[in-house]
Amino acid sequence: MDSLRVIISGGGTGGHIFPAVSIANEIRMRFPDADILFIGAEDRMEMERVPEAGYKIIGLPVSGFNRAQKLKNAGVLVKLARSLRLARKMIRDFKPDVAVGVGGYASGPTLWMASSLQIPILIQEQNSYAGITNRLLAKRASKVCVAYRGMQKFFPPDRIVITGNPVRKELETVRERDSEVLDYFGLKAGKPILLVTGGSLGAQTVNRGVHKGLESLISAGIQVIWQTGRSYYDTVREELKGRRYEGLWVSDFIPRMDYAYAAADLVVSRAGAGTISELCLLKKPAILAPSPNVAEDHQTKNARALSDNGAAVLLPDSVAEEQLVPTAIKWIADEEQLRSLSENIVLFAQHNSAERIVDEMMKIIDRR
């Protein structure tokens, strides 16, 4: 075949961007001459992160619908119409062999126009509860790659393939906690370590809960790696001003998540699909505090898929601020319970997801 040409569309959060880049990296590894174009939303995180990963990206002026204030959606519809026109032009100019959608605002207009132009499309659905955009696109998709069983209630059964969610390459294998890992965070051996992460933007309830219970954590002899997210770092730094805690590492972002996971005895996080995939692969015991500010409460459904099977602790956002630290102290002290969580969560792990998705993509192209 001539040089492979692929459009990858979506983004908005790290949970969409990391899988997209992982898929692109797998394509590039197999086909070094492949031409890969990302299409994202022009004011979202992918416009920065995708070029950092070495790929070209073009932005659409698309944005999400305002479910609370429906009158504000007139402008959203105008942006959507403009995005459809722009996506059509981009696809005609680029002439892709296939278009891959990973979720996020841009994937809707991009995949819709691709299928309208007779370009085969592949959807990668990361959550246990499919978003409305992917549900609408599924009838036009050649394949729908999913991470959870039971997705036939959202998608045509004959198009579903369970592949799991791609994760960052450095997180695909479990790293040992060693002196290099501990030195990176300035922590000591022999004391339990709690990792708190609210995602790239941060989680207000989680941050408030940690701040409220920080003295209790330190008093219990628990060391803390606390990723606040960029939205809350300045606030947290101001609140901690003038106070020094031994065994506390705080930042808005963790450059070495492989080190952070290796260090952690217990993880507190939101329940985004990407994070859950990482926790499953790395066998990490976790307390999941799902964000209530997501479409169709899909994070709670992600978390429940694990907690109902003894593979994680579900802590609703409504009680997280008060109960996060007491719950963490209780669980991190119980080695038998931590071991049980670890043994159960690894049963949900899907390995080599990016490779499996690209396999499905190539089957689509070959059939064409």
N, C-alpha and C positions, 0 to 999 in steps of 0.2 A: 504494500500500500504506500501511497505518498505520505509525506510528513503528517503525522497525526495532529489534528486541531481540536482543542477541547475548550469549551466555556465552562467555568465553575462560578456559580452565583450564590450569594447569600452573605450572611454575617450579622453584625449588630452586637454580638457578644463574643467573648473568647470561646464559649461553648459551640458556636457555629464556625468561628474562624479556624481554630486548631484542626478540626476534622477536614476542613476544606484544604488547608495547606498540606496536611498529611496525604490527602488524596493526590494533590498536585505533585508532591515529592515522589510518590510511588510511580506516577505516570512518567515523570522526568527520569527516574532511575531506570525504568524499562525502555523508554524511548527518549534518549538524550536530545533528539532533534524535534521533539514535540513542541507545538506552539500552543501555549496555555494562556487564556485571557480570563481574568476575574472580572465580574460585574458586581458591584456592591451598591450600597446606599451612600450618597455623597457626603453626608455629615456623620457617618458612623465609624466605629473603630477599625473596620477592615481597610479603610482608605490609608491608614497608617501602618497597620500590622502586615498586610499582604506585601507591599513593596519592601518592607524590612526582611521578608522571607525570600525576596528575589523575584517576585512576579509582578507583571503589569496588571493594573486594575483601572477600570473606568467606573465612575459613579453615576447613579441615577438619582433624580430628586424625589424619590419615593419615601413615604413615611407611613407609620402605622395609624390605624383608625383609633379615634378617641371614643372609648366605650362609655365613659362617664358623661361627656358633654358632646352629644351627637351633632349639635349645630356647628361645631368646629370642623366637621368632616367635609364641608364643601371644598375647602382648600386642599384636603387630602385627596379628594377625587380629581381635582385639577392636576395635582402632582402625579397621580396614578396614570391619567391619560397621557401626560407628557412622557412619563417613564416608559409606557408601552410603545410610543412612537420612537423614542430613542433606542429602546431595546431592539426594536425591529431593524433599525438602521445598523446598529452594531452587529447584529447577527448576519445581516446581508453582506456587510463589508468583510466580516471575519470568516464566514463560511465554515462553521465548525462541523466536525463529524458527529459530535454528540454534545449535549448540554447537561451538566450535573447541577442539581440544586441541593443545598445543605440547610435550607431554612433561613429565615430572616427576611426583612422587607423586600430586598431586591430580587429574591428568587422567584417570587410570584410573577411579575411582569416579564422577567427574562425567560422563564420556562414556558409561560403561556405563548409568547411570541415565537419561541423556538419550535414548539409543536405545531403552531399555525403555519410555519414555514417548512413543515415536513422534516424537521431535525429531530431525531430520537432523543428522548429525555430520560434521565435517571434521577430518582428522588432518594435522598438519604434522610430518613426520619429518625431523629435521635431520641425522642421521648417515648414514654409508654402510652401517652395520650396524644394522638396526632393533632397538629394544628390545622386550622381551617384551610389555609392556603394549600398545604400538601394534600388534604382530603379532596379539594377541588381539582388539583392537578393530577391526581392518581389515575384517573380514567384515561389521561393522555400519556401516561408514563409507560415506558417499556419495562422498567423494573423499579421496585421500591425496596431499598435496602433498609432494614430495621434492626433495632437492638433488643427488642422485647418480643416474647411470644404473645399470641392472642391478638395480633394486629389486623386480622381479617375483619374485625368489626369496623375498621376504618378504610381498608384498601381491598381491591380485588385479590382474592387469595392466590390466583395463578401468577401474580406479579411480585409477590412478596418473597424476599430472600433475607434470612437472618444472617447478618454480617457483624453486628456490633458497631460501636462507634469508634472511629480512629482516634488515637491519642498521640500526644507528642512522643517522638521516637525515644527520647531519653527516659520516658516513663514506662516503656513496654516491659522492662525487667526490674525485679525487685533489687534495690541496692541495700547493702548491709549498712547498719549504723556503725561507723568507725570514728576514729579521732578526727579525720578530715571533715566529716559531716558535723560533728559536735563543735569543732573549732570555728567552722563557718558561722555558726550562730552564737558562739561564745557560751556554750552550754557544757554541763558536766555529765560524766558517766555515772550510772547508779541511781539517778533520780528520774521519775517519770516525766514525759514530755507530751504536752498537749499542743496540737497544731490547730489554729483557728484561721479559717479563710472564708471570706464572703464573696469571692470572685473578683474579677478585674476592677469592677466599679465599687465593690464593697456592699455590706449588708448592715443597715442601720440597727436593727434589733439585735443582731449578733454582737456588733460592736458595743452597744449599750450594755448588753448582758455581761460581756467580758470586763468592761470598765467597772461596772457595779460590783463584780465579784473578784476583782483582781487581787485584793488583799487576801481573800479566802484561799485563792489558788496558791499564792506564794506561801501562805502560812501552812498549807497542806503539803508543802515540799514539792509542788508541781512546777516544772519549768514550762514556759509558754513561748511558742512562735506565733506571733499575731500579725496576720496580713489584713490591714484595715480596708484596702481598696483605695483608689485615688480620691474618691468623693469624700472620704471621712478622715484621711490621714492628718490634715491640718488641725482638725478638731481634736483628735486623739492626742496628737503631739502637744497641743496647748493644755489639755487636761492633765497630762503627765509631767508638765513642766516643773522642774525643781524636785521631782521625786525620782529616786533611783531604786530599781528592783534588780536584785541578782537573779539570773535565770529568766530574764525577759528579753525577747528580741521583737522589735516592732518595725514594720515598714509598710508602705502602701502596696508594694509589689515584691514577690519573691522570685528573683532571677533563676535560682536553682531549686525548682520544685522537686527534683529527684532527691536532693538533700533533705528537703523539708519532710517529704513522705518517709524517707529512711529514718529520720530522727523520731517521728511521731509514734507514740504508743496508742494514741486516740486522736481522731480528727473530728473537728466541729466544722460543718460547712452547710451551705445551701444544698439544694438537690437538683442542680442542673444536670442534664444528661451527660455532658462531658466529664464533669467531676465524678459522677457516679461510676462511669466506665473506668476512670483511673483508680478509684477506690477498689473496685472489683478485681482489676488486674493485679493490684499490689497487695491484696488481702488485708486492707486496712480497716480496723474497727472504726465505726463512725457514728456520730450523733448528727442527724440531718434535720435542719430547721428550714423547711421549704419557704421560698419567697411567696407571699400572697399576691405580689404585683406582677403576675405573669398570666398570659392568655390561658383561660380555661383551667386555672389552678393546676397546670400540668406538673409542677414540681412536687406537689403533695402526692400525686399519682405515681411519680417516679419513686419517691421515698417509700410509699406504701408497698410497692412491688417488692422492696427489700425487707421492710420491717415486718410485713405479714409472714415472712419466711425466716425470721430470726436472724436476718443478715445486717441489720442496722437498727439504731434507735431513732424513732420519729418523735421530734419535739415541735409541736405546732408553733408558728410564729407568734400567736397570741399570748403564749406563756413563756416564750424563749427568754425574754429579757430577765424575768425573775428566776426561771428554773434552769437556765443554761449552765451556770457554774455549779450549783448543787448536783445536777445530773452528771456533769463531767467528773466531778470529784468522786461521786459514787462509783461510776463505771471504771474509771482509770485505776481504782484501787482493787478491782476484782479481776485478777489475772485469768481465772477460769472463764468468766463471762467474756472478756476480751478475746480469748482463744476461740470461744464458740462463735462470736461475731465474725472473726477472721475466717474460720472454717466454712461458715455459711455464705459469706459474701463472695468468696472466690468461685463458688458454684455458678455465679451469674457472669463470670468473666468470658469475654469473647476475644480471642487472640487473632492477630494479623488482619485486623478489620480493613485497613486501607488496601491491602493486597487483595482481599476478597471482593471489595467494592470495584476495584479496577478490573478484576477478572470478569465481573458482571458487565462492566462498561464495554470491555472488549468483545464479549459475546454479542452485545447489541450491535456494535459496529460491524462485526463479522457477518451477522445475519443480514445486515443492510446491504 
